[in-house]
């Protein structure tokens, strides 16, 4: 039986570091009787807790990054300098991280 991986642990730590203060403020609001604010902060904390996992799944994990790098290296060595890239391949190479997230 294997435990969670190091990447899962990093995602969880990042989520807790963002969501922890929101949970504390939400509980404080609820104890003071401010129901709407407390529930709002608890909801934001729940979103922030899962955001690192969502972001990593959206852009791909380390395996995907390695496949992209290896694919580029193999493509470059097989092309031998030939200009055979299509328009879509050029666009994907030139796209920024923000454009990849928007797709």
N, CA and C atoms as an extended XYZ file, in Angstrom:
309
Properties=species:S:1:pos:R:3:atomname:S:1:resname:S:1:resid:I:1 pbc="F F F"
N         0.833       -1.177        0.000 N   UNK     1
C         0.000        0.000        0.000 CA  UNK     1
C         0.880        1.243        0.000 C   UNK     1
N         0.620        2.138       -0.919 N   UNK     2
C         1.413        3.358       -0.992 CA  UNK     2
C         0.609        4.525       -0.444 C   UNK     2
N         1.303        5.452        0.130 N   UNK     3
C         0.661        6.643        0.684 CA  UNK     3
C         0.540        7.719       -0.380 C   UNK     3
N         0.057        8.872        0.019 N   UNK     4
C        -0.054        9.973       -0.938 CA  UNK     4
C         1.330       10.435       -1.376 C   UNK     4
N         1.405       10.925       -2.582 N   UNK     5
C         2.673       11.367       -3.128 CA  UNK     5
C         3.073       12.737       -2.607 C   UNK     5
N         4.296       13.097       -2.922 N   UNK     6
C         4.824       14.378       -2.467 CA  UNK     6
C         4.065       15.539       -3.109 C   UNK     6
N         3.627       15.364       -4.352 N   UNK     7
C         2.885       16.434       -5.014 CA  UNK     7
C         1.537       16.659       -4.336 C   UNK     7
N         0.876       15.578       -3.942 N   UNK     8
C        -0.399       15.723       -3.228 CA  UNK     8
C        -0.191       16.451       -1.907 C   UNK     8
N         0.899       16.117       -1.215 N   UNK     9
C         1.198       16.775        0.049 CA  UNK     9
C         1.463       18.268       -0.152 C   UNK     9
N         2.175       18.624       -1.205 N   UNK    10
C         2.431       20.039       -1.500 CA  UNK    10
C         1.145       20.779       -1.855 C   UNK    10
N         0.276       20.132       -2.619 N   UNK    11
C        -1.011       20.748       -2.969 CA  UNK    11
C        -1.844       20.995       -1.720 C   UNK    11
N        -1.878       20.010       -0.835 N   UNK    12
C        -2.657       20.149        0.395 CA  UNK    12
C        -2.081       21.242        1.289 C   UNK    12
N        -0.763       21.294        1.396 N   UNK    13
C        -0.124       22.337        2.209 CA  UNK    13
C        -0.404       23.718        1.642 C   UNK    13
N        -0.352       23.860        0.327 N   UNK    14
C        -0.658       25.151       -0.290 CA  UNK    14
C        -2.121       25.526       -0.064 C   UNK    14
N        -3.005       24.557       -0.169 N   UNK    15
C        -4.419       24.822        0.066 CA  UNK    15
C        -4.697       25.243        1.494 C   UNK    15
N        -4.082       24.545        2.450 N   UNK    16
C        -4.281       24.904        3.859 CA  UNK    16
C        -3.687       26.261        4.188 C   UNK    16
N        -2.561       26.592        3.572 N   UNK    17
C        -1.954       27.888        3.875 CA  UNK    17
C        -2.818       29.040        3.372 C   UNK    17
N        -3.553       28.816        2.281 N   UNK    18
C        -4.460       29.864        1.789 CA  UNK    18
C        -5.796       29.838        2.522 C   UNK    18
N        -6.294       28.641        2.823 N   UNK    19
C        -7.642       28.518        3.378 CA  UNK    19
C        -7.685       28.645        4.893 C   UNK    19
N        -6.605       28.343        5.572 N   UNK    20
C        -6.587       28.376        7.029 CA  UNK    20
C        -7.041       29.699        7.622 C   UNK    20
N        -6.436       30.808        7.202 N   UNK    21
C        -6.884       32.095        7.745 CA  UNK    21
C        -8.354       32.405        7.437 C   UNK    21
N        -8.817       31.975        6.288 N   UNK    22
C       -10.222       32.216        5.941 CA  UNK    22
C       -11.153       31.425        6.860 C   UNK    22
N       -10.760       30.192        7.192 N   UNK    23
C       -11.570       29.404        8.120 CA  UNK    23
C       -11.591       30.040        9.511 C   UNK    23
N       -10.441       30.538        9.952 N   UNK    24
C       -10.370       31.170       11.276 CA  UNK    24
C       -11.262       32.408       11.322 C   UNK    24
N       -11.185       33.243       10.293 N   UNK    25
C       -12.024       34.447       10.250 CA  UNK    25
C       -13.499       34.063       10.166 C   UNK    25
N       -13.825       33.040        9.376 N   UNK    26
C       -15.211       32.589        9.252 CA  UNK    26
C       -15.778       32.103       10.569 C   UNK    26
N       -14.987       31.320       11.301 N   UNK    27
C       -15.450       30.840       12.606 CA  UNK    27
C       -15.603       32.010       13.574 C   UNK    27
N       -14.682       32.959       13.517 N   UNK    28
C       -14.793       34.146       14.358 CA  UNK    28
C       -16.055       34.939       14.066 C   UNK    28
N       -16.370       35.089       12.792 N   UNK    29
C       -17.603       35.786       12.405 CA  UNK    29
C       -18.828       35.038       12.917 C   UNK    29
N       -18.817       33.716       12.783 N   UNK    30
C       -19.964       32.925       13.247 CA  UNK    30
C       -20.134       33.025       14.756 C   UNK    30
N       -19.045       33.046       15.495 N   UNK    31
C       -19.134       33.160       16.960 CA  UNK    31
C       -19.658       34.529       17.394 C   UNK    31
N       -19.380       35.567       16.574 N   UNK    32
C       -19.873       36.911       16.883 CA  UNK    32
C       -21.312       37.120       16.443 C   UNK    32
N       -21.866       36.157       15.747 N   UNK    33
C       -23.257       36.264       15.314 CA  UNK    33
C       -23.439       36.830       13.923 C   UNK    33
N       -22.350       37.053       13.209 N   UNK    34
C       -22.454       37.558       11.831 CA  UNK    34
C       -22.486       36.352       10.886 C   UNK    34
N       -23.675       35.848       10.660 N   UNK    35
C       -23.878       34.592        9.940 CA  UNK    35
C       -23.446       34.680        8.474 C   UNK    35
N       -23.857       35.748        7.785 N   UNK    36
C       -23.562       35.859        6.348 CA  UNK    36
C       -22.055       35.953        6.111 C   UNK    36
N       -21.383       36.797        6.882 N   UNK    37
C       -19.939       36.934        6.727 CA  UNK    37
C       -19.197       35.647        7.063 C   UNK    37
N       -19.624       34.987        8.123 N   UNK    38
C       -18.985       33.737        8.526 CA  UNK    38
C       -19.137       32.649        7.483 C   UNK    38
N       -20.347       32.496        6.963 N   UNK    39
C       -20.566       31.480        5.916 CA  UNK    39
C       -19.823       31.842        4.637 C   UNK    39
N       -19.737       33.127        4.342 N   UNK    40
C       -18.996       33.572        3.157 CA  UNK    40
C       -17.519       33.225        3.259 C   UNK    40
N       -16.922       33.504        4.424 N   UNK    41
C       -15.508       33.170        4.600 CA  UNK    41
C       -15.276       31.661        4.614 C   UNK    41
N       -16.200       30.903        5.177 N   UNK    42
C       -16.054       29.447        5.147 CA  UNK    42
C       -16.150       28.911        3.715 C   UNK    42
N       -17.040       29.498        2.922 N   UNK    43
C       -17.150       29.084        1.517 CA  UNK    43
C       -15.891       29.456        0.734 C   UNK    43
N       -15.368       30.666        0.966 N   UNK    44
C       -14.117       31.059        0.305 CA  UNK    44
C       -12.958       30.159        0.729 C   UNK    44
N       -12.939       29.775        1.990 N   UNK    45
C       -11.905       28.861        2.467 CA  UNK    45
C       -11.989       27.504        1.789 C   UNK    45
N       -13.205       27.010        1.582 N   UNK    46
C       -13.377       25.718        0.895 CA  UNK    46
C       -12.906       25.810       -0.556 C   UNK    46
N       -13.174       26.928       -1.192 N   UNK    47
C       -12.705       27.126       -2.576 CA  UNK    47
C       -11.188       27.211       -2.607 C   UNK    47
N       -10.606       27.988       -1.674 N   UNK    48
C        -9.151       28.144       -1.638 CA  UNK    48
C        -8.449       26.834       -1.299 C   UNK    48
N        -9.092       25.977       -0.550 N   UNK    49
C        -8.502       24.694       -0.188 CA  UNK    49
C        -8.325       23.801       -1.410 C   UNK    49
N        -9.258       23.848       -2.333 N   UNK    50
C        -9.184       22.986       -3.509 CA  UNK    50
C        -8.564       23.673       -4.720 C   UNK    50
N        -8.241       24.963       -4.629 N   UNK    51
C        -7.718       25.688       -5.789 CA  UNK    51
C        -6.381       25.152       -6.301 C   UNK    51
N        -5.382       24.848       -5.462 N   UNK    52
C        -4.124       24.330       -6.014 CA  UNK    52
C        -4.301       23.031       -6.794 C   UNK    52
N        -5.158       22.141       -6.311 N   UNK    53
C        -5.404       20.887       -7.031 CA  UNK    53
C        -6.080       21.158       -8.363 C   UNK    53
N        -7.067       22.059       -8.370 N   UNK    54
C        -7.748       22.408       -9.611 CA  UNK    54
C        -6.760       23.005      -10.606 C   UNK    54
N        -5.918       23.921      -10.140 N   UNK    55
C        -4.968       24.582      -11.029 CA  UNK    55
C        -3.993       23.587      -11.623 C   UNK    55
N        -3.492       22.690      -10.806 N   UNK    56
C        -2.538       21.708      -11.309 CA  UNK    56
C        -3.195       20.731      -12.271 C   UNK    56
N        -4.424       20.335      -12.008 N   UNK    57
C        -5.134       19.458      -12.938 CA  UNK    57
C        -5.444       20.175      -14.246 C   UNK    57
N        -5.661       21.471      -14.173 N   UNK    58
C        -6.000       22.243      -15.372 CA  UNK    58
C        -4.807       22.393      -16.303 C   UNK    58
N        -3.631       22.678      -15.747 N   UNK    59
C        -2.451       22.873      -16.590 CA  UNK    59
C        -1.640       21.604      -16.742 C   UNK    59
N        -1.987       20.563      -16.007 N   UNK    60
C        -1.274       19.302      -16.103 CA  UNK    60
C        -0.238       19.191      -15.011 C   UNK    60
N         0.097       17.978      -14.666 N   UNK    61
C         1.059       17.743      -13.613 CA  UNK    61
C         2.466       17.597      -14.161 C   UNK    61
N         3.385       17.184      -13.307 N   UNK    62
C         4.779       17.024      -13.730 CA  UNK    62
C         4.956       16.008      -14.860 C   UNK    62
N         4.151       14.959      -14.856 N   UNK    63
C         4.249       13.986      -15.947 CA  UNK    63
C         3.904       14.637      -17.281 C   UNK    63
N         2.900       15.472      -17.282 N   UNK    64
C         2.511       16.167      -18.507 CA  UNK    64
C         3.605       17.125      -18.943 C   UNK    64
N         4.195       17.823      -17.996 N   UNK    65
C         5.266       18.761      -18.333 CA  UNK    65
C         6.451       18.029      -18.947 C   UNK    65
N         6.795       16.860      -18.372 N   UNK    66
C         7.903       16.086      -18.922 CA  UNK    66
C         7.572       15.559      -20.313 C   UNK    66
N         6.329       15.128      -20.519 N   UNK    67
C         5.939       14.658      -21.852 CA  UNK    67
C         6.046       15.778      -22.875 C   UNK    67
N         5.664       16.989      -22.493 N   UNK    68
C         5.769       18.123      -23.415 CA  UNK    68
C         7.225       18.401      -23.761 C   UNK    68
N         8.099       18.380      -22.758 N   UNK    69
C         9.512       18.657      -22.999 CA  UNK    69
C        10.118       17.575      -23.871 C   UNK    69
N         9.854       16.318      -23.556 N   UNK    70
C        10.398       15.211      -24.338 CA  UNK    70
C         9.826       15.257      -25.758 C   UNK    70
N         8.548       15.579      -25.892 N   UNK    71
C         7.940       15.679      -27.217 CA  UNK    71
C         8.580       16.765      -28.051 C   UNK    71
N         8.916       17.894      -27.442 N   UNK    72
C         9.574       18.975      -28.174 CA  UNK    72
C        10.974       18.582      -28.588 C   UNK    72
N        11.696       17.902      -27.692 N   UNK    73
C        13.056       17.486      -28.009 CA  UNK    73
C        13.031       16.478      -29.147 C   UNK    73
N        12.140       15.501      -29.079 N   UNK    74
C        12.041       14.498      -30.148 CA  UNK    74
C        11.628       15.136      -31.461 C   UNK    74
N        10.684       16.069      -31.407 N   UNK    75
C        10.226       16.726      -32.621 CA  UNK    75
C        11.348       17.549      -33.246 C   UNK    75
N        12.139       18.218      -32.396 N   UNK    76
C        13.243       19.022      -32.904 CA  UNK    76
C        14.323       18.156      -33.541 C   UNK    76
N        14.584       16.992      -32.978 N   UNK    77
C        15.625       16.141      -33.538 CA  UNK    77
C        15.159       15.442      -34.808 C   UNK    77
N        13.864       15.185      -34.927 N   UNK    78
C        13.374       14.527      -36.137 CA  UNK    78
C        13.160       15.504      -37.278 C   UNK    78
N        12.943       16.781      -36.969 N   UNK    79
C        12.729       17.777      -38.024 CA  UNK    79
C        14.013       18.137      -38.747 C   UNK    79
N        15.141       18.076      -38.052 N   UNK    80
C        16.428       18.476      -38.614 CA  UNK    80
C        16.393       19.875      -39.190 C   UNK    80
N        15.722       20.758      -38.517 N   UNK    81
C        15.696       22.148      -38.946 CA  UNK    81
C        14.663       22.448      -40.006 C   UNK    81
N        13.889       21.492      -40.412 N   UNK    82
C        12.889       21.727      -41.455 CA  UNK    82
C        11.734       22.528      -40.881 C   UNK    82
N        11.151       23.374      -41.672 N   UNK    83
C        10.010       24.197      -41.259 CA  UNK    83
C         8.718       23.454      -41.579 C   UNK    83
N         8.408       22.444      -40.759 N   UNK    84
C         7.202       21.655      -40.995 CA  UNK    84
C         6.135       21.914      -39.962 C   UNK    84
N         6.347       22.893      -39.075 N   UNK    85
C         5.362       23.173      -38.037 CA  UNK    85
C         4.100       23.742      -38.653 C   UNK    85
N         2.992       23.247      -38.196 N   UNK    86
C         1.730       23.814      -38.642 CA  UNK    86
C         1.426       25.063      -37.840 C   UNK    86
N         0.382       25.757      -38.216 N   UNK    87
C         0.003       26.989      -37.535 CA  UNK    87
C        -0.418       26.703      -36.107 C   UNK    87
N        -1.143       25.610      -35.886 N   UNK    88
C        -1.599       25.291      -34.533 CA  UNK    88
C        -0.434       24.923      -33.617 C   UNK    88
N         0.566       24.217      -34.152 N   UNK    89
C         1.727       23.887      -33.327 CA  UNK    89
C         2.507       25.128      -32.951 C   UNK    89
N         2.651       26.054      -33.883 N   UNK    90
C         3.334       27.312      -33.587 CA  UNK    90
C         2.572       28.108      -32.548 C   UNK    90
N         1.252       28.121      -32.671 N   UNK    91
C         0.435       28.865      -31.712 CA  UNK    91
C         0.549       28.255      -30.324 C   UNK    91
N         0.602       26.923      -30.242 N   UNK    92
C         0.713       26.298      -28.922 CA  UNK    92
C         2.095       26.538      -28.323 C   UNK    92
N         3.125       26.629      -29.150 N   UNK    93
C         4.456       26.915      -28.636 CA  UNK    93
C         4.556       28.352      -28.142 C   UNK    93
N         3.923       29.275      -28.835 N   UNK    94
C         4.017       30.693      -28.498 CA  UNK    94
C         3.019       31.123      -27.437 C   UNK    94
N         2.082       30.250      -27.069 N   UNK    95
C         1.056       30.646      -26.108 CA  UNK    95
C         1.648       30.749      -24.714 C   UNK    95
N         1.134       31.686      -23.982 N   UNK    96
C         1.610       31.881      -22.616 CA  UNK    96
C         0.829       30.972      -21.669 C   UNK    96
N         1.249       30.970      -20.427 N   UNK    97
C         0.575       30.163      -19.411 CA  UNK    97
C        -0.865       30.615      -19.225 C   UNK    97
N        -1.100       31.915      -19.264 N   UNK    98
C        -2.453       32.436      -19.112 CA  UNK    98
C        -3.361       31.963      -20.240 C   UNK    98
N        -2.859       31.946      -21.463 N   UNK    99
C        -3.673       31.471      -22.584 CA  UNK    99
C        -3.975       29.979      -22.449 C   UNK    99
N        -3.040       29.200      -21.923 N   UNK   100
C        -3.285       27.780      -21.722 CA  UNK   100
C        -4.350       27.561      -20.679 C   UNK   100
N        -4.373       28.400      -19.639 N   UNK   101
C        -5.398       28.277      -18.604 CA  UNK   101
C        -6.770       28.648      -19.126 C   UNK   101
N        -6.838       29.574      -20.074 N   UNK   102
C        -8.125       30.023      -20.589 CA  UNK   102
C        -8.757       29.012      -21.518 C   UNK   102
N        -7.964       28.113      -22.087 N   UNK   103
C        -8.518       27.108      -23.001 CA  UNK   103
C        -9.316       26.085      -22.317 C   UNK   103
